[in-house]
Amino acid sequence: MSTMLQLLLQPYSLLSLLLLFPLFFILLTSRRTQKTNLPPSPPKLPIIGNLHQVGALPHLSLYSLSKKHGPLMLLHLGEVPTLVVSSPEMARVVMKTHDHIFASRPSSKGSDILLYGAKDISFSPYCEEWRQARKLCAMHLLSPKKVQSFKHAREEEVRFAIAKIYKAQDSSKPINLSKMLDAFVNDIICRVVSGKFFRKEGRNILFRELIERMVEILGGFNLVDYFPRLAWVDLFSGFSYRARKLAKKWDDVLEDVIKEHSINRVKASKQESTDFVDALLSLEGDLQMEYGLTNDHLKALLLDMFSAGTDTSYITLEWAMAELMKDSESMKKLQEEVRRIANGKEMVKEDDLIEMSYLRAVIKETLRLHPAVPLLLPRESMEDCQIEGYQIPKRTRVIINAWAINRDPKYWKAAQEFHPERFLESSVDYKGSDFQFIPFGAGRRICPGMTFAISTLELMLANLIYHFNWELPHGVASEDMNMAVTPGLTIHMKENLYLVPKSYR
């Protein structure tokens, strides 16, 4: 039985008894569609539809269903019609041909509460506010020029992280590399978003805790999102209470951040913007006039910057190191390239990365096999649409299974295997034009932080390989490594990655 169904049907629970009558009422009063040209669907149960077929790891269960029912499949998740896209061809139609129709986001209780009514970039519906916020970030926060301006900060944070590993290796025991990578990404995001302020008083740790709880709520199962007519059930589930409690903590911290930076800017009004908060505050006078954005928009954008970049980058680094430990030949090739190009230097610098083609191939292959957000973020159709002769009604939720698409055997030879060499002679990239490889999505909703993320991944992975020879803990063979994953909006390795660093230099 799936996790979602278990939550719905816990025997003898007060919630189950309270839901029984209204659920049957929904069943009796729901209007049955007479359309016969909808996409194929698996058989569904009364009331819950296909919820019971969505397991703890939805990207796997949806992939399995798509093998039976096709790359364009309609599910009924409670009251919500949901289109599942599982092939590059269908992804192209949704994210390119009809991108203007599928560019919106469905409403969710979690994003409404945590993100100031979904005023951010990631979860906002498609509207003028979203277009202006996206324009603001593209021009002033995540442009290639702005990302390049953080070069020194990235290199310094990598130097700090490598120094921690050197210090930890003195014990000759395995280190929890997962934890160290998590801390590194959190530190660098805090650094570029808000400066060094969060190194004081353990603020980086506080942010990591808040981000973890935020990801849990945004990626968790909330009954009301699938049964909108049961909004009153929220009183018993406590979902909104937990979300509002977390939102209050975020708001307090963000207000402190903004006030701190505002005071500093008054003291040094001519100082050049050095982080995302400074960049936003430098535009404060234009926010309302030019972009139509309020203080809530500003805080929602900051939340996006903090939360979206941390989890995804850390996960990719963790998977890259795990795959390299399983594939000694790929590790050897990467070591040879990195050490040859950076030979004799204190550390790998960003200028060195230009020549490291195999490094880029390793990161691409990691993103192909392990997209941090395997189902991307859901979309919603803004009007009726026709795809491959099938009718897609307005307000249909759309799930794009990037995990399945990135492993499509029609496009990828030995699709389940880690083989970075496939990218060395290939022009296929992750920038949204090649729909067989969409770890960052595509179209209007492509991840705006892609350039920043790749810069961080390349620099950190290169230095991990440059400074250390890595070994598995004593008694652990590469074939024994646990590559299982944990469920959620993002998918981590189920077990932390413990490795033994041996200084190379």
N, C-alpha and C positions, 0 to 999 in steps of 0.2 A: 504494500500500500504506500502511495506517495506521501511525502512530508505534508503537502498541502491538504490532502484528503484527511490525514490524521488530525490536523489542526481543526478541520471542519467537523469531524465525527468522533471526537473524544467521548467515549461512553460515560453516561451518568453525569457529565459535567453540566453545570448550570447554564453555560453558554449554549450547549447543544439543545437543551430543553427550551431555552428562550428562542432559539433559531427555528425550531421545528415548525411552528405554525406559520411564521412569515415566509419561510422558504417554500412551503407548499402553496401559500397564497401567490407567490411569484410564479410558481409552476403553472397554476391555474389561470393566471391573468396575463401571462406573457403572450404576445402576439406571435403566431407562427408565420415565418416568411414563406411565400409561395414561389420564390425565385428558384429556378432549377439550374441556372448557369453560374452558381457560386463555385469557388474552387473546391476540389475534393476534400472530404473530411473523414476522420476516423469515427467510428460509432461513439456516441456520447451517452452519458447517463442523465436521468432527469435532474433538474436543478443545477447540479455542479458541472454539467457538460463534460469537458475533457480534462478537468482539473486533476482527476485521479491518474491521468496518464503522464502528468508532468512530475518527474521524480525529483530527488534531492539535487541532482545535477542536470538542470533543464537542457543544457546544450547537447548532452548525450541522449536524453530521452526524445527530444525533438528531432535530433538527427535520425534516430531509429524509426520514428514515425514517418519522417520524410522519405525514407527508403521504400516504404510501403505505399505512401499516398502522394508522392511527388514533391518537387522543389517549390511548389506554390500550394500551400496547404492551409485550410481554414480550420481553426480550433474554436471551441466555445468554452472559454474559461469563466465559469460562472455566467454572468450576464454579458460578458465582454467578448464580442467577435474578434478573433485574433488571427491575422494572416502571418504564417511562418514562411520565411524566404530562406532557401537552403542551397542555392546554386549561383554561380557567378552571373549567368545569363539573367536570372530573375532579379538579382541584386542590381544589375545595371539598369533594368527597367524601372525599379523602384527609386534608386538613388541618382539616376541620371535622366532617363526619358521622362519620368513623372515625378521628378524631385520636388517640383513646385507644389504637387498635391500631397506628398508624403513628408513634408518638411516640419510638421508640427510634432508636439509631444503630448501624450495623454496626461490628463490631470492625475495627480497622486497626492494622498494625504500627507505623506512624508515630505515631499518637496514643497508643498504649500506651506507647511509649518516651518521647516528648517531654512528655506531659501526665500523668506519674505514674500510668499505668494508666488514662488517660482520666478523670481525676477533675475535669476542668473542667466548664464548662457546655455548650460547643459540641459536643464529641465524645463526651461521656459517654453510655452507654446509659441508657434510662429506668429509674430505680430511686429508692429513697428518698434515697440520697446526692445524686442529681441534683436532686430536688425541694427538698431542704434548701439546697443550694448556690444554686439559682435563687431561692429565697425570700430568702436572705441578700443576694444582689446586688440584688434588686428593692427590698428594704427599706432597705438601708444604703449601696449603692454607686451604683445607677443610677436611683433614684427621681427624679421631677421636682424635688423639693426639693433633693436632692443635686446634680443636674445644674445647677440654678440657683445653687447655692453656688459653682460654678466659673466663674461669670460674669466675675469680675475677671481670673482666670487666662486665660480665652479672649481677652478683649479685649487683655490685655497681650501675649500671644503673637502676635495679629494685628498689633498695633502694631510689634512687632519684625520680623515678616515684611515688612510694608509698607516699613519703613525700609531693609531689605536691598535691596528692589527700587528704591527711590529712589537708593540708593548705586550699584547696578549700572547704572542707566540713564545715568550720567554718561559711559559709554563710547560711547553712541549705537549700540551693537551689540545684536543679538538676545540675549536671556537665555534660559537653559534653564529655562522656567517649570515644567516637570515636576519637575526636581530641586529647585527652590525649594519647590514645593507638598509634595513628599515630605518635605523637611526640616521644613517648618512643621507638618505633621500629626504627624510623629514627635516634635517638640519638645513639642507641646501634650499628646500622650498621655503622654509621660514626665513632664511637669509635673503633670498631674492624678493620675496613678497614684502617683508617688513624689516629688513636689516638685521643687525646683531642684537636687537632689543630682546629677542626671545631666548638668547643664551643666558640671560639673567634669571635667577630664581627658578630655574627648571622649567621655563615657559615652553621650550621645545617638547619636553615630555608631556606637559599638559595638552599641547596641541595634538600630539600623536594619539593620546587617549580620546580626545574629542573627535578626531578624524575617524578612529576605529568605530566609535559608537554611531557616528553619522553614516558611515558605509553600511553598518548593520541595519539601521532603520530604513535607509533608502533602498537597500537591496532585499529587505525582509518581506515576508508575506503579511499583507494587511487585508483582512477579509473584505473591508469596505471598498477597496479598489476593484474587487471582482463582483461585488454585490452592492452597487451604489444605493439601492433602495433600503439597505440595512444600515444606514449611517448611524442610527441610534445604538447599534451594537457596540460602537466605539466606547460607550460609557462603561461597558463591562470588560472590554479587552485591555484597556489602559494604553492603547497605542498612542493616542493623541497626547495623553498626559506625559508619557516618556519623551515624545518628540518635543513637546513644549518645554519640558524641563531642560532638555539638551539645548534647545534653541535659545533659552535664556542665558545659559552659560556661554554659548557662542557670542551672543549679542554683547554681553558684558566684556568679554575679551576683545572683540572687535572695536567696541567703543573706546577701550583703553588704548588700543593700537592707534586708532585715528587721532585721539587727543594727544598722545605722545608725539606723533609725527607732526601734528599741527603746531604744537608748541615749539618743536625743533625748527620748523620752517619759518616761524616768526623770528626766532633768534638768528637764523642764518637764511634770510629770504632769498639771497642770490645763489645759494648752494644748488648745484645741479642735482636733479632727481637721481637717486641711487637705488631705489627699489620700487615695487609695484604700488605701494601705498603712496609714496612720494609722487609717483607719476599720476596717480588718480587725483591727489590733492592739488597738484599743479594745474589740473584741468577743472578744478572745482567750480570756477566761475562759468565754465562753458557747459557743465554737465546738464543743467536745466535748460539753458537757452539753445544750445546746439544739438544736444542728444536727448533732451527731455527726460533725463535720469535724476532720480532722487537719492537721498542718503541711503535708503533701503537698497536701491540698485547697487550702490557702491559696496555695501557690506555683502550683498549676495555675490557680487563679482569676486570679492576677496575670498569668500568661502569656496567658490569654484577653484580659485588658484591654489588654496591650501589643500583641499581634499582631492581634487581630480589628479593632481600631479604626483602626490605622495604614494598612494597605493599602487598605481599602475607601473611607475618606474621601478619601484622596489621589487615588484613581482617579476618583471622582465629580467632584471639582474639576477635574481635568485634562480629562475629557470635557465638562464644562460650558463651559469656556473654548474648547475646540476647536469645539464646536457653535456657540457664539456668534460665533466668528471666521468660520465658514462662512455664518452667517445674519445679515447686517448689520442687517436690520430688527428682529430680536429683540434684538440688541445695543443698538440705538438706543432701543428701548422700555425696556429695563432701565436704561440709563444715565439716561434721563429720570426714571424713577421714583426711583431711588436718590439722584440728585443733588437732586431737588426736595425729598425728605423730609429728607435730611441736610444741606441747604444751609448752608454756612458753618461746619460743625462740623469739628473736628480729624480725626475719623474717625466712621464709622458705629458706633453703639453698639447693644447688644442691644435696648434699649428702642425704637429706631427701626425694628426689623425687623417689628414688629407690623403696620405700615401697608403693608408691601411685598408686595402680593399677586402682582405679576408675578415678583418674585424667587422666591417659593415655587413659582410655576408653572414657572419655568425649572429649578429643582432637581428637581421632580417629573418633568418631561419628560426630564431627563437620566437619572434613575433608571429611567424606563420603558424608554428606548432602550438604556441601558448599565448594567444591574444589575451591580455589582462582582463578585458571585458568581453567574454566569448559571445554574448548575444547583443553586443553594443548597447545602446540605450534605445528603448522602444520609441517608435514613431506612431503617428496617427494620421489617417487620411482626412483631408479637409473638405473633400467633395467626392461624389461618386466617380468611379474610374473603371476602365476596362483593361485587363491584362490577359493576353493570350486567349481572348474570347470569354474570360471569366469576369463577372461583375464584382467589383469591390465596393461595397457601400461606404458612404460617408461615415466618419467616426469609427472606422475599423482600426483596431490597434495592430501595429506591424512589428514583428520580431525578426531581425536579420541575424541568422546563425553564422556569425563570422568564423567560429571554430570549424564548422562543417565546410564552409566555403573555402577556407584556407587549406583544407585537406582533400579537396575534390580530386580524385584520381584521374579525371579527364584532363586536368591541367598540370598535375604534379606527379612525376614518376616517383615510385616508392614514397607515397604521400605521408605515411605514418612515421617515416624515419627522419632522423636529424642528419641533414646533409647540406651544410653551408655552401658547398661547391656549386650547387644548382643556381646560385645567384651571381657567380663570378662572371659568367658570360651572358647574363640575362639583363634586359632593360626593365624587367618587372620591378615596380617600386610600391611603397606603401602610401603614396601621396593622393590616392583616390581616383586614379585613372585606370588602374588595372584591377578589375573587380574580382579576380581570383585571389586577391591578396589585400584584405581590407581591415587590418588590425586597428586602424584609427577611424574607420568609417569612410564615407565619401559624400560628395554633394554639399549642400548647404550646411549640413550638420556634421561635417568632418571635424575631428578634434582640433581646436585652435592651438593647443599647446604642443603639437607634434614636433615642431622644430626644437623647442626647448627640451622636450623629453629625449629626443635622439642625441642632442649635444651632451646631456648628462650621462646617458647610457654609454655612449662611446668612450667618453673620458674615463669614467670609473672602471669599466670592464678592461680597458687597455692597461690601466695602472694595476689592477688586481693581477693581471697576467704578467706584467713587467716586473713587479717586485717579488713575487712569490712563486714557488713551485707548490702545487696543492696536492694533498694526499687525503684519501678517505681514512676515517678512524680505524684503528687496528682491528682486524677481523672482519671488516666490511668490504665486500667485493663490489665492483661497479654494477654487476648484474643483480645485486641484492638491494640496490637503492630503491627506496619507496618513492615512486613518482605519482602517488595518489594525490587527489586535490580535495580542498574543502569547498562546500557550496557557498554561494553568495553572488552579489553583483559582480565582484571580481573573484578570480579563483587562484588561491595560494596553493603552495605545496602543503599537503596535510601534515607532514612532519618538518620541523625546522631542519635546515641544511647545516650539518656539522662537518667541518673540514679542518685539516691540519695544515697550517701555512709554514712553509720552509723558505727562509729568506734566500732569494736568488742573488741579490746584489751584495 
